[in-house]
Amino acid sequence: MNITQTAVSLNVPDVEASAGFAKAHFGYEEAMAADGFVSLTHAASSTNLIFLATGLSTFKPGEIAGSAGQGLLLVFVVERLDEEFARIEAAGARVVTPPETEPWGERYCQFADPNGLIWQLVEWVAEP
């Protein structure tokens, strides 16, 4: 198998709200869009983010066409987590979890976008 690209596709009630959040706070850029659909790319990632409007008749399989979010974390490993946290918080994003460090060395924080999706930043630290 030769995988040439990866995408994460999420159903949300307001496509533009999640796409705007990704562009404003995480540096994503719009690759393409149509009614109820937007695909985003990032210069430092090979994974695209796709947002689909909940209830699109073209979504298959239909039995799982509900909104994304329950139990889902969008996780991004970054450098200088505290600086990124301060920047995103100052820009008005809703903070879910301020920076904290787990005993195993994972430092993380979390934000929620307007659709309630949880965006998590992680930085691995040598000494918790």
C-alpha positions in Angstrom: 0.0 0.0 0.0 1.3 3.4 -0.9 -0.5 6.0 1.1 0.1 9.4 -0.5 -2.0 11.6 1.9 -4.2 11.4 5.0 -7.3 13.3 5.9 -9.5 13.5 8.9 -13.2 14.2 8.0 -15.5 15.5 10.7 -19.2 16.2 10.6 -20.1 19.5 12.3 -23.3 21.7 12.4 -21.4 24.8 11.2 -18.6 24.0 8.7 -17.3 27.6 8.5 -17.0 27.9 12.3 -14.7 24.9 12.7 -12.8 25.8 9.5 -12.4 29.4 10.7 -11.1 28.2 14.1 -8.5 25.9 12.4 -7.4 28.8 10.1 -7.3 31.5 12.8 -5.6 29.5 15.6 -3.8 26.6 14.0 -2.5 28.0 10.7 -4.6 25.8 8.3 -5.4 27.1 4.8 -8.4 26.3 2.6 -7.6 23.9 -0.2 -11.2 23.6 -1.5 -14.7 24.2 -0.5 -18.3 23.7 -1.7 -21.7 23.9 -0.1 -21.4 22.0 3.2 -17.8 21.1 2.7 -14.3 22.5 3.3 -10.9 20.8 3.0 -8.0 22.4 4.8 -4.2 21.9 4.5 -1.3 22.8 6.6 2.3 23.5 5.4 3.8 21.5 8.3 1.5 18.5 8.2 0.6 15.8 5.6 -2.9 15.4 7.2 -5.8 17.4 5.8 -8.8 18.4 7.9 -12.2 18.1 6.2 -15.3 19.5 7.7 -18.7 18.3 6.4 -22.1 19.8 7.3 -24.1 17.4 9.5 -26.9 15.8 7.5 -25.3 15.9 4.0 -27.3 13.4 1.9 -24.0 12.3 0.2 -22.4 11.2 3.5 -22.0 7.4 3.6 -22.6 5.3 5.6 -25.7 7.2 6.6 -26.1 5.4 9.9 -23.0 7.3 11.3 -23.8 10.7 9.8 -24.2 12.5 13.1 -22.0 15.2 14.5 -18.4 14.4 15.3 -17.0 15.3 18.7 -18.1 12.9 21.4 -14.9 11.2 22.6 -12.9 12.8 19.9 -9.7 14.9 20.4 -7.8 16.6 17.6 -4.2 16.4 18.9 -1.3 18.3 17.6 2.3 17.8 19.0 4.0 21.3 19.1 7.0 23.1 20.4 6.7 25.9 22.9 3.2 24.8 24.1 3.0 27.6 26.7 3.6 30.2 24.1 1.0 28.7 21.7 -1.5 28.4 24.6 -1.1 32.1 25.4 -1.4 33.1 21.8 -4.6 31.1 21.2 -6.2 32.1 24.5 -5.4 35.8 23.9 -7.2 35.4 20.5 -10.3 34.5 22.3 -10.5 30.7 21.9 -12.5 28.9 24.7 -10.0 27.1 27.0 -11.1 23.7 28.1 -7.9 22.7 30.0 -5.0 25.1 30.7 -1.5 23.7 30.4 -0.8 20.9 32.7 1.9 18.1 32.8 1.1 14.4 33.3 3.6 12.3 35.4 4.8 10.6 32.2 6.0 13.9 30.7 3.1 14.9 28.5 2.4 18.6 28.8 -1.0 19.5 27.2 -3.8 22.0 26.9 -7.1 22.0 25.2 -9.5 24.4 23.5 -13.0 24.0 22.1 -14.1 25.4 18.7 -17.5 26.8 18.1 -18.9 23.3 17.3 -17.5 21.9 20.5 -14.7 19.9 18.9 -11.7 19.6 21.3 -8.3 20.8 19.9 -5.4 19.6 22.1 -1.8 20.7 22.0 0.9 18.4 23.3 4.5 18.9 24.1 6.7 16.1 25.5 8.9 17.4 28.3 12.0 15.6 29.7 11.3 16.3 33.3 7.6 16.4 34.4 
